[in-house]
Amino acid sequence: MAKVDQAATPVATSDTGGGLRRDVGLIGLMWASVGSIIGSGWLFGAEKAVVAAGPAAIISWMIGAVAIVLLALVHAELGGMFPVAGGTARYPHYAFGGLAGMSFGWFSWLQAATVAPIEVEAMIGYAKHWHFADGLQNANGTLTTSGIVVAVLLMAVFVAVNFLGVRVLAHTNSAATWWKIAVPLAAIFVIAIGNFHPGNFTSEGFAPKGAAGVLGAISSSGIIFALLGFEQAIQLAGESRNPKRDLPRATLGSVAIGAVIYLLLQIVFIAALPHASFAKGWANLDYAGISGPWAGLATLCGLGWLAWVLYADAIISPGGTGLIYTTATSRISYGLAKNGYAPKVFAKTDKRGVPWFGLAMSFVTGVLCFLPFPSWQELVGFITSASVLMYAGAPLAYGVFSDRLPNHERPYKLPFGNFISPLSFVVANLIIFWSGWDTLWRLGFAILIGYVLLGSYAWYAIRKDLPNAPRLDFKAAQWLLPYLAGIGVMSYLSTFGGNGVLPLWWDILVVAVFSLGIYYWAKATASAPEQIERDIEEVVVTDAPAH
């Protein structure tokens, strides 16, 4: 394997897009990620998980946390190596060229663009407990006509705040995040005092649905969705004051904070429930106010004042997350344009350093999401798969860089990286697999739409010999189609919404073996070191820092 000399490897692999401003420090980066992790997931996650898995949902959260930690560790090293705006959309581009880069770039954009609508759904779901919000949701959780109007207005607010610039955005998000951390912690400790019943964990069975319930809850009940968001610091890398130092800290720190809070929330939620609420089994959990699980529980515990705080937080927490994901969507489309997968207009910034066209398109896309996926639960299942598919590109890129760029500067060096990287790829594919066939066929349809949109532009740019025309390297991405098709086939054959041909545990083995085969296939056929250097150089030339 050819080695790259350190002197030949570009050090200044950061960008500002000729207009992005480096105004974000460590706390701003970390709070961008923490603010994304603690959103609507904490309001609904514990209730959805316990219905799916019983008290064994605690194990589901532990597995989910380990999975996210593995992925975050890989992203931490990559973020330090390549502190560029929209980073998750660009690592596969460096490693595998245009075709793979375009694909994972689309997965990244799809994931980011659909989170803000999910948060809006959560805000409206809790707000219906206020009289002024009556009539916004139907009984099945879908939006009414007036609900759609309110949802569109909320999306417009997210976009408007983003247009004020990244400095205002960072301060707004940081203030909201302090609140978002304080309220769940208050709920944990206040409700636990005098309402902790250890017998709840075993009285109706610890794992009523067995291993299938535990594993299925990881994706279907919103556990992974709740823990997502650590990559927001990486998406803002082009606006970080000291990205090589701060990105790894922000990435890993946010995951640690989020995982601890969510695990404590699940434990206290189970322990505080009155037995009558789950006497008919955890799958039939029911109590007054369950549509707002934590606020309803606080009311049952005689903590009416806390319920009011939680109803208020149900506006702030999802709102803050929707705000920062709107930011991420525009930065990812910025990165796609820089890599030549989208028109240059997505990379244009206004006088405040805001990618204005990307923001406008994030609004349009978010509004469209209310139409085919109107309920929170359907959106969660969809976005979880899109998110983890996006994350799967990082371990693949990591494996390539460990071989092709051994001497590249690494502010954070992942211990046992050659073991953790393929393991994290296996874990990512298992989470996708556990989402179930009903979700994955929809995701497959969305992927096809992306290929039509981005592929059409790439073909046009290449044909017209435009300056930003992408390099579509089919040889380096020869594993991509078998990978996507294989995940789909295994899902169809699974017991997770499929036809049941692959029984539980055997299916995990099949997914693991398949994933390792794809990992080493991709690693063997990746771009040559010299080509990776040239692609990195393009970032240095075209994304020169603004002062």
MIVOSE-174302 format. One record per residue (C-alpha): residue number from 1; residue in three letters; x, y, z. Coordinates in steps of 0.001 Angstrom, whole numbers, plus 500000, padded with zeros to 6 digits. Example, Ala and Ser with C-alpha at 12.3 -4.5 7.8 and 13.67 -1.06 7.14 Angstrom:
! MIVOSE-174302
[1 'ala' [512300 495500 507800]]
[2 'ser' [513670 498940 507140]]
END
This chain:
! MIVOSE-174302
[1 'met' [500000 500000 500000]]
[2 'ala' [501386 503381 499014]]
[3 'lys' [502106 505776 501853]]
[4 'val' [501578 509501 501847]]
[5 'asp' [504410 511668 503056]]
[6 'gln' [503352 514027 505806]]
[7 'ala' [504917 516972 504038]]
[8 'ala' [502767 516245 501011]]
[9 'thr' [499544 516042 502984]]
[10 'pro' [497660 519331 503224]]
[11 'val' [497349 520563 506777]]
[12 'ala' [494863 523377 506249]]
[13 'thr' [491960 521131 505394]]
[14 'ser' [489391 523551 506774]]
[15 'asp' [487081 525868 504951]]
[16 'thr' [484803 528796 505290]]
[17 'gly' [483340 528754 501838]]
[18 'gly' [484592 532231 501056]]
[19 'gly' [481815 533563 503240]]
[20 'leu' [481218 531380 506303]]
[21 'arg' [482520 533020 509474]]
[22 'arg' [484532 531368 512216]]
[23 'asp' [482461 532599 515148]]
[24 'val' [481725 529368 517037]]
[25 'gly' [483753 528208 520057]]
[26 'leu' [483821 524906 521979]]
[27 'ile' [480640 525544 523984]]
[28 'gly' [478802 526663 520857]]
[29 'leu' [479857 523481 519041]]
[30 'met' [479056 521179 521945]]
[31 'trp' [475719 522843 522606]]
[32 'ala' [474843 522554 518913]]
[33 'ser' [475222 518781 519293]]
[34 'val' [473656 518516 522758]]
[35 'gly' [470797 520755 521649]]
[36 'ser' [470171 518381 518758]]
[37 'ile' [470347 515269 520922]]
[38 'ile' [467920 516575 523543]]
[39 'gly' [464839 517421 521504]]
[40 'ser' [461520 515687 521073]]
[41 'gly' [463216 512351 521808]]
[42 'trp' [463251 512983 525558]]
[43 'leu' [459552 513909 525547]]
[44 'phe' [458406 510694 523852]]
[45 'gly' [461321 508235 523840]]
[46 'ala' [460876 506650 527286]]
[47 'glu' [457161 505967 526760]]
[48 'lys' [457583 504588 523222]]
[49 'ala' [460493 502371 524292]]
[50 'val' [458763 500830 527312]]
[51 'val' [455676 500031 525209]]
[52 'ala' [457916 498264 522675]]
[53 'ala' [460200 496387 525079]]
[54 'gly' [458869 496671 528642]]
[55 'pro' [461372 497540 531378]]
[56 'ala' [464017 495872 529191]]
[57 'ala' [463933 499165 527291]]
[58 'ile' [466787 500070 529626]]
[59 'ile' [468886 497499 527763]]
[60 'ser' [467705 498982 524452]]
[61 'trp' [468973 502406 525535]]
[62 'met' [472306 500908 526593]]
[63 'ile' [472740 499174 523238]]
[64 'gly' [471729 502339 521421]]
[65 'ala' [474169 504421 523463]]
[66 'val' [477045 502025 522745]]
[67 'ala' [476193 502118 519034]]
[68 'ile' [476184 505915 518960]]
[69 'val' [479415 506103 520972]]
[70 'leu' [481153 503838 518435]]
[71 'leu' [479990 506027 515559]]
[72 'ala' [480873 509216 517434]]
[73 'leu' [484427 507973 518093]]
[74 'val' [484987 507503 514362]]
[75 'his' [483484 510918 513587]]
[76 'ala' [485661 512558 516240]]
[77 'glu' [488869 511550 514444]]
[78 'leu' [487508 512457 511020]]
[79 'gly' [486204 515806 512254]]
[80 'gly' [489647 516727 513525]]
[81 'met' [491318 515584 510303]]
[82 'phe' [488921 517405 507975]]
[83 'pro' [487226 520375 509692]]
[84 'val' [485048 521350 506728]]
[85 'ala' [481448 522568 506575]]
[86 'gly' [478970 519720 506087]]
[87 'gly' [481653 517186 507001]]
[88 'thr' [479516 514041 507074]]
[89 'ala' [478593 514677 503442]]
[90 'arg' [482226 515038 502405]]
[91 'tyr' [484291 512247 504005]]
[92 'pro' [483050 509556 501572]]
[93 'his' [483776 511973 498718]]
[94 'tyr' [487444 512087 499714]]
[95 'ala' [487659 508312 500161]]
[96 'phe' [485634 506970 497229]]
[97 'gly' [485132 509768 494728]]
[98 'gly' [481993 511272 493300]]
[99 'leu' [479502 508421 493084]]
[100 'ala' [479843 507305 496711]]
[101 'gly' [480271 510895 497850]]
[102 'met' [477086 511935 496102]]
[103 'ser' [475197 509010 497652]]
[104 'phe' [476253 509605 501244]]
[105 'gly' [475881 513334 500715]]
[106 'trp' [472248 512743 499785]]
[107 'phe' [471750 510507 502846]]
[108 'ser' [473186 513286 505020]]
[109 'trp' [470990 515959 503496]]
[110 'leu' [467884 513773 503649]]
[111 'gln' [468488 513104 507329]]
[112 'ala' [469037 516729 508262]]
[113 'ala' [466159 518101 506182]]
[114 'thr' [463571 515838 507812]]
[115 'val' [464454 516385 511475]]
[116 'ala' [462991 519903 511755]]
[117 'pro' [459521 518677 510650]]
[118 'ile' [459728 515912 513276]]
[119 'glu' [460405 518490 515959]]
[120 'val' [457505 520617 514744]]
[121 'glu' [455250 517553 515010]]
[122 'ala' [456423 517059 518589]]
[123 'met' [455803 520706 519478]]
[124 'ile' [452243 520517 518161]]
[125 'gly' [451671 517153 519838]]
[126 'tyr' [452410 518552 523283]]
[127 'ala' [450873 521981 522583]]
[128 'lys' [447409 520463 522145]]
[129 'his' [447231 520344 525929]]
[130 'trp' [446920 524130 525801]]
[131 'his' [443460 525329 524817]]
[132 'phe' [444790 527653 522124]]
[133 'ala' [446166 524615 520265]]
[134 'asp' [442912 522673 520092]]
[135 'gly' [442163 521370 516641]]
[136 'leu' [445743 521151 515387]]
[137 'gln' [445916 517344 515453]]
[138 'asn' [443522 514569 514593]]
[139 'ala' [442902 511710 517002]]
[140 'asn' [445426 509512 515151]]
[141 'gly' [448204 512087 515550]]
[142 'thr' [448089 513483 512020]]
[143 'leu' [447875 517226 511420]]
[144 'thr' [444647 518990 510576]]
[145 'thr' [444582 521777 507986]]
[146 'ser' [445112 524385 510710]]
[147 'gly' [447849 522197 512152]]
[148 'ile' [449692 522178 508840]]
[149 'val' [449444 525977 508699]]
[150 'val' [450952 526273 512187]]
[151 'ala' [453656 523746 511259]]
[152 'val' [454625 525790 508206]]
[153 'leu' [454832 528956 510324]]
[154 'leu' [457116 527219 512829]]
[155 'met' [459381 526061 510005]]
[156 'ala' [459510 529676 508809]]
[157 'val' [460652 530784 512276]]
[158 'phe' [463541 528289 512202]]
[159 'val' [464667 529685 508866]]
[160 'ala' [464272 533313 509946]]
[161 'val' [466512 532867 513011]]
[162 'asn' [469130 531173 510830]]
[163 'phe' [469212 534197 508536]]
[164 'leu' [470469 536314 511460]]
[165 'gly' [473878 534630 511162]]
[166 'val' [475819 531873 512904]]
[167 'arg' [476858 534023 515879]]
[168 'val' [473239 534847 516768]]
[169 'leu' [472274 531250 516067]]
[170 'ala' [474991 529895 518392]]
[171 'his' [473977 532220 521237]]
[172 'thr' [470274 531453 520765]]
[173 'asn' [470904 527712 520681]]
[174 'ser' [473252 527814 523688]]
[175 'ala' [470662 529609 525812]]
[176 'ala' [467975 527126 524765]]
[177 'thr' [470276 524160 525434]]
[178 'trp' [470980 525189 529033]]
[179 'trp' [467217 525107 529552]]
[180 'lys' [466889 521816 527664]]
[181 'ile' [469414 520133 529944]]
[182 'ala' [468003 521600 533162]]
[183 'val' [464372 520538 532600]]
[184 'pro' [464954 516771 531996]]
[185 'leu' [467334 516646 534955]]
[186 'ala' [464721 518368 537124]]
[187 'ala' [462081 515901 535946]]
[188 'ile' [464377 512970 536758]]
[189 'phe' [465154 513995 540317]]
[190 'val' [461842 515614 541307]]
[191 'ile' [459699 512718 540083]]
[192 'ala' [462059 510067 541478]]
[193 'ile' [461768 511506 544994]]
[194 'gly' [458808 509725 546567]]
[195 'asn' [457683 508030 543333]]
[196 'phe' [460318 505360 542724]]
[197 'his' [458777 501860 542789]]
[198 'pro' [461433 499151 542144]]
[199 'gly' [458724 496498 541746]]
[200 'asn' [457635 498062 538459]]
[201 'phe' [460643 496525 536737]]
[202 'thr' [459485 492942 537293]]
[203 'ser' [455786 492896 538237]]
[204 'glu' [454541 492497 534650]]
[205 'gly' [457695 490932 533236]]
[206 'phe' [461042 492580 532570]]
[207 'ala' [461181 491728 528851]]
[208 'pro' [457649 490777 527764]]
[209 'lys' [458552 490717 524059]]
[210 'gly' [461946 489091 524532]]
[211 'ala' [465035 489927 522519]]
[212 'ala' [462995 490939 519468]]
[213 'gly' [461310 493675 521499]]
[214 'val' [464610 494902 522911]]
[215 'leu' [466292 495081 519500]]
[216 'gly' [463280 496427 517645]]
[217 'ala' [462858 499242 520168]]
[218 'ile' [466308 500581 519322]]
[219 'ser' [465144 501803 515926]]
[220 'ser' [461351 501729 515875]]
[221 'ser' [460589 503438 519190]]
[222 'gly' [462871 506402 518647]]
[223 'ile' [465902 505461 520784]]
[224 'ile' [468439 505998 518023]]
[225 'phe' [466530 509038 516839]]
[226 'ala' [466761 510484 520360]]
[227 'leu' [470516 509934 520524]]
[228 'leu' [471219 511366 517078]]
[229 'gly' [472698 514827 516686]]
[230 'phe' [476339 514564 517779]]
[231 'glu' [477361 515353 514198]]
[232 'gln' [476001 518905 514376]]
[233 'ala' [479369 520135 515658]]
[234 'ile' [480986 518536 512602]]
[235 'gln' [478508 520170 510218]]
[236 'leu' [479534 523556 511684]]
[237 'ala' [483268 522808 511395]]
[238 'gly' [483706 525496 508747]]
[239 'glu' [482540 528066 511311]]
[240 'ser' [484566 526841 514297]]
[241 'arg' [487288 529085 515734]]
[242 'asn' [489542 526126 516615]]
[243 'pro' [488070 523088 514857]]
[244 'lys' [490949 520644 515258]]
[245 'arg' [490919 521055 519039]]
[246 'asp' [487211 521580 519637]]
[247 'leu' [485477 519180 517217]]
[248 'pro' [486517 515898 518925]]
[249 'arg' [485722 517341 522370]]
[250 'ala' [482313 518608 521297]]
[251 'thr' [481423 515359 519519]]
[252 'leu' [482305 512976 522341]]
[253 'gly' [481165 515305 525121]]
[254 'ser' [477698 515709 523629]]
[255 'val' [477200 511943 523326]]
[256 'ala' [478212 511414 526957]]
[257 'ile' [475781 514059 528211]]
[258 'gly' [472899 512829 526071]]
[259 'ala' [473346 509116 526831]]
[260 'val' [473408 509630 530612]]
[261 'ile' [470304 511844 530583]]
[262 'tyr' [468282 509457 528403]]
[263 'leu' [469179 506378 530436]]
[264 'leu' [468163 508092 533690]]
[265 'leu' [464920 509270 532083]]
[266 'gln' [463982 505714 531113]]
[267 'ile' [464735 504297 534561]]
[268 'val' [462732 506959 536400]]
[269 'phe' [459825 506818 533930]]
[270 'ile' [459369 503073 534520]]
[271 'ala' [459785 503321 538273]]
[272 'ala' [457378 506238 538747]]
[273 'leu' [454384 504812 536848]]
[274 'pro' [451386 503703 538922]]
[275 'his' [450813 499965 538564]]
[276 'ala' [447309 500467 537171]]
[277 'ser' [448786 502140 534083]]
[278 'phe' [450497 498925 532910]]
[279 'ala' [448400 496266 534674]]
[280 'lys' [447162 495023 531257]]
[281 'gly' [450731 494680 530023]]
[282 'trp' [453366 497169 528941]]
[283 'ala' [452135 497103 525340]]
[284 'asn' [448831 498514 526658]]
[285 'leu' [450358 501246 528809]]
[286 'asp' [447764 503946 529429]]
[287 'tyr' [447099 506767 531867]]
[288 'ala' [445566 510220 531858]]
[289 'gly' [447704 512591 529796]]
[290 'ile' [449798 509859 528128]]
[291 'ser' [449815 511827 524861]]
[292 'gly' [452268 514079 526710]]
[293 'pro' [454015 511242 528590]]
[294 'trp' [456204 513151 531048]]
[295 'ala' [453767 515971 531774]]
[296 'gly' [450992 513412 532283]]
[297 'leu' [453200 511409 534636]]
[298 'ala' [454069 514531 536625]]
[299 'thr' [450350 515215 537052]]
[300 'leu' [449748 511649 538275]]
[301 'cys' [452508 512162 540840]]
[302 'gly' [450804 515290 542156]]
[303 'leu' [453389 517604 540608]]
[304 'gly' [451116 519899 538662]]
[305 'trp' [453659 522738 538642]]
[306 'leu' [456228 520447 537009]]
[307 'ala' [453666 519414 534384]]
[308 'trp' [453280 523068 533374]]
[309 'val' [457055 523414 533092]]
[310 'leu' [457178 520300 530918]]
[311 'tyr' [454431 521551 528633]]
[312 'ala' [456437 524751 528179]]
[313 'asp' [459605 522748 527557]]
[314 'ala' [457744 520773 524898]]
[315 'ile' [457872 523947 522819]]
[316 'ile' [461460 524924 523653]]
[317 'ser' [463265 521567 523395]]
[318 'pro' [461977 520454 519979]]
[319 'gly' [462149 524048 518774]]
[320 'gly' [465851 524297 519593]]
[321 'thr' [466579 521016 517848]]
[322 'gly' [464588 522001 514779]]
[323 'leu' [466496 525280 514698]]
[324 'ile' [469941 523688 514647]]
[325 'tyr' [468952 520994 512119]]
[326 'thr' [467713 523718 509797]]
[327 'thr' [471243 525115 510082]]
[328 'ala' [472742 521698 509363]]
[329 'thr' [470613 521210 506260]]
[330 'ser' [471954 524391 504676]]
[331 'arg' [475561 523488 505583]]
[332 'ile' [475250 520015 504086]]
[333 'ser' [473816 521405 500848]]
[334 'tyr' [476718 523890 500957]]
[335 'gly' [479118 520932 501134]]
[336 'leu' [477300 519138 498316]]
[337 'ala' [477700 522200 496100]]
[338 'lys' [481399 522475 496985]]
[339 'asn' [481862 518849 495979]]
[340 'gly' [480046 519466 492675]]
[341 'tyr' [476897 517436 493412]]
[342 'ala' [474542 520418 493561]]
[343 'pro' [474347 523802 491790]]
[344 'lys' [476771 526479 492967]]
[345 'val' [473902 528612 494245]]
[346 'phe' [473771 526337 497325]]
[347 'ala' [477293 527530 498226]]
[348 'lys' [476496 531235 497966]]
[349 'thr' [476409 533168 501232]]
[350 'asp' [474909 536509 502185]]
[351 'lys' [476670 539325 504058]]
[352 'arg' [476189 537486 507367]]
[353 'gly' [477901 534377 505994]]
[354 'val' [474615 532439 505695]]
[355 'pro' [474067 529967 502806]]
[356 'trp' [470747 531597 501934]]
[357 'phe' [469570 529332 499131]]
[358 'gly' [470255 526196 501150]]
[359 'leu' [468148 527647 503974]]
[360 'ala' [465291 528412 501614]]
[361 'met' [465359 524877 500239]]
[362 'ser' [465448 523404 503759]]
[363 'phe' [462185 525245 504421]]
[364 'val' [460551 523927 501257]]
[365 'thr' [461682 520362 501945]]
[366 'gly' [460569 520522 505559]]
[367 'val' [457096 521649 504551]]
[368 'leu' [456810 518803 502032]]
[369 'cys' [457623 516316 504799]]
[370 'phe' [454308 517080 506470]]
[371 'leu' [452487 515569 503495]]
[372 'pro' [453714 511955 503048]]
[373 'phe' [454743 511383 506674]]
[374 'pro' [452277 513341 508844]]
[375 'ser' [452718 511550 512167]]
[376 'trp' [455701 511776 514489]]
[377 'gln' [456182 508017 514722]]
[378 'glu' [456327 507516 510943]]
[379 'leu' [458818 510358 510586]]
[380 'val' [460979 508917 513372]]
[381 'gly' [461241 505533 511693]]
[382 'phe' [462152 507113 508395]]
[383 'ile' [464744 509529 509740]]
[384 'thr' [466430 506910 511939]]
[385 'ser' [467246 504818 508891]]
[386 'ala' [468365 507802 506828]]
[387 'ser' [470548 509012 509710]]
[388 'val' [472321 505745 510339]]
[389 'leu' [472811 505173 506621]]
[390 'met' [474530 508561 506591]]
[391 'tyr' [476671 507611 509595]]
[392 'ala' [477712 504350 507933]]
[393 'gly' [479819 506318 505466]]
[394 'ala' [482191 507519 508198]]
[395 'pro' [483564 504085 509254]]
[396 'leu' [484109 503229 505580]]
[397 'ala' [486010 506478 505037]]
[398 'tyr' [487962 505944 508268]]
[399 'gly' [489205 502557 507058]]
[400 'val' [490436 504127 503830]]
[401 'phe' [492212 507047 505516]]
[402 'ser' [493943 504771 508036]]
[403 'asp' [495556 502978 505076]]
[404 'arg' [495903 505738 502484]]
[405 'leu' [496743 508693 504752]]
[406 'pro' [498688 507195 507673]]
[407 'asn' [500713 510376 508266]]
[408 'his' [497903 512893 507999]]
[409 'glu' [497569 515150 511026]]
[410 'arg' [495101 513673 513540]]
[411 'pro' [494331 515987 516493]]
[412 'tyr' [492321 513112 517973]]
[413 'lys' [493622 509588 517382]]
[414 'leu' [491030 506852 517916]]
[415 'pro' [492487 503984 520011]]
[416 'phe' [492010 500561 518375]]
[417 'gly' [490597 502346 515358]]
[418 'asn' [491136 499420 512982]]
[419 'phe' [488863 497334 515220]]
[420 'ile' [486303 499971 516202]]
[421 'ser' [485809 501192 512637]]
[422 'pro' [484509 497905 511099]]
[423 'leu' [482580 497197 514313]]
[424 'ser' [480816 500561 514082]]
[425 'phe' [479925 499814 510449]]
[426 'val' [478359 496517 511493]]
[427 'val' [476427 498245 514279]]
[428 'ala' [475186 500966 511921]]
[429 'asn' [473846 498355 509507]]
[430 'leu' [472128 496437 512305]]
[431 'ile' [470309 499603 513369]]
[432 'ile' [469200 500173 509775]]
[433 'phe' [468099 496532 509596]]
[434 'trp' [466092 496779 512839]]
[435 'ser' [464134 499728 511442]]
[436 'gly' [462038 497179 509577]]
[437 'trp' [461055 496574 505974]]
[438 'asp' [458102 498979 506050]]
[439 'thr' [460464 501864 506771]]
[440 'leu' [463317 500729 504544]]
[441 'trp' [461290 500427 501343]]
[442 'arg' [460270 504065 501825]]
[443 'leu' [463895 504975 502399]]
[444 'gly' [464816 503143 499206]]
[445 'phe' [462299 505227 497296]]
[446 'ala' [463795 508423 498766]]
[447 'ile' [467269 507243 497739]]
[448 'leu' [466084 506803 494157]]
[449 'ile' [464719 510360 494168]]
[450 'gly' [468135 511573 495311]]
[451 'tyr' [469904 509757 492515]]
[452 'val' [467540 511317 489994]]
[453 'leu' [468053 514844 491366]]
[454 'leu' [471783 514794 492088]]
[455 'gly' [472590 512431 489244]]
[456 'ser' [470848 514687 486736]]
[457 'tyr' [472843 517682 487900]]
[458 'ala' [476121 515725 487927]]
[459 'trp' [475465 514515 484370]]
[460 'tyr' [474670 518088 483287]]
[461 'ala' [477789 519510 484986]]
[462 'ile' [480051 516884 483431]]
[463 'arg' [478498 517272 479966]]
[464 'lys' [478855 521067 480089]]
[465 'asp' [482340 520774 481619]]
[466 'leu' [481383 523097 484482]]
[467 'pro' [484177 524106 486913]]
[468 'asn' [482548 522208 489798]]
[469 'ala' [481671 519076 487790]]
[470 'pro' [482143 516037 490071]]
[471 'arg' [484471 513133 489421]]
[472 'leu' [482225 510049 489348]]
[473 'asp' [484566 507199 490222]]
[474 'phe' [482618 504005 489494]]
[475 'lys' [485566 501731 490264]]
[476 'ala' [486045 503088 493792]]
[477 'ala' [482267 502818 494433]]
[478 'gln' [481703 499377 492905]]
[479 'trp' [480563 498054 496308]]
[480 'leu' [477830 500707 496752]]
[481 'leu' [474945 499164 494798]]
[482 'pro' [475466 495653 496284]]
[483 'tyr' [475573 497289 499729]]
[484 'leu' [472273 499156 499373]]
[485 'ala' [470542 496261 497622]]
[486 'gly' [471844 493768 500178]]
[487 'ile' [470473 495747 503123]]
[488 'gly' [467094 495873 501387]]
[489 'val' [467002 492146 500623]]
[490 'met' [467998 491169 504169]]
[491 'ser' [465323 493475 505580]]
[492 'tyr' [462689 491930 503318]]
[493 'leu' [463674 488451 504557]]
[494 'ser' [463784 489449 508231]]
[495 'thr' [461338 489093 511104]]
[496 'phe' [461388 492904 511459]]
[497 'gly' [458459 493593 509145]]
[498 'gly' [459696 491191 506468]]
[499 'asn' [458534 487686 505505]]
[500 'gly' [460398 485970 508368]]
[501 'val' [462734 483781 506303]]
[502 'leu' [465723 484957 508374]]
[503 'pro' [465036 484013 512019]]
[504 'leu' [466176 486142 514942]]
[505 'trp' [469898 485856 515829]]
[506 'trp' [470713 484225 512487]]
[507 'asp' [469718 487468 510824]]
[508 'ile' [472169 489363 513033]]
[509 'leu' [474945 487000 511996]]
[510 'val' [474070 487415 508319]]
[511 'val' [474032 491224 508589]]
[512 'ala' [477374 491212 510448]]
[513 'val' [479113 488983 507883]]
[514 'phe' [477642 490965 504997]]
[515 'ser' [478746 494266 506580]]
[516 'leu' [482327 493111 507087]]
[517 'gly' [482455 491922 503490]]
[518 'ile' [481301 495328 502238]]
[519 'tyr' [483704 497138 504582]]
[520 'tyr' [486825 495386 503324]]
[521 'trp' [485619 495444 499715]]
[522 'ala' [485177 499220 499927]]
[523 'lys' [488529 499619 501635]]
[524 'ala' [490305 497631 498907]]
[525 'thr' [488790 499545 495975]]
[526 'ala' [488919 503100 497386]]
[527 'ser' [490565 506051 495674]]
[528 'ala' [494356 506102 495429]]
[529 'pro' [496280 508225 497969]]
[530 'glu' [497256 510731 495286]]
[531 'gln' [493613 511223 494276]]
[532 'ile' [492540 511687 497891]]
[533 'glu' [495230 514348 498251]]
[534 'arg' [493947 516170 495176]]
[535 'asp' [490363 516113 496465]]
[536 'ile' [491508 517520 499805]]
[537 'glu' [493580 520156 498008]]
[538 'glu' [490457 521323 496189]]
[539 'val' [488904 522161 499546]]
[540 'val' [491936 524234 500506]]
[541 'val' [491835 526130 497199]]
[542 'thr' [488083 526635 496778]]
[543 'asp' [487182 527115 500451]]
[544 'ala' [489833 529609 501492]]
[545 'pro' [489232 531050 504990]]
[546 'ala' [487630 534469 505245]]
[547 'his' [489147 536958 507638]]
END
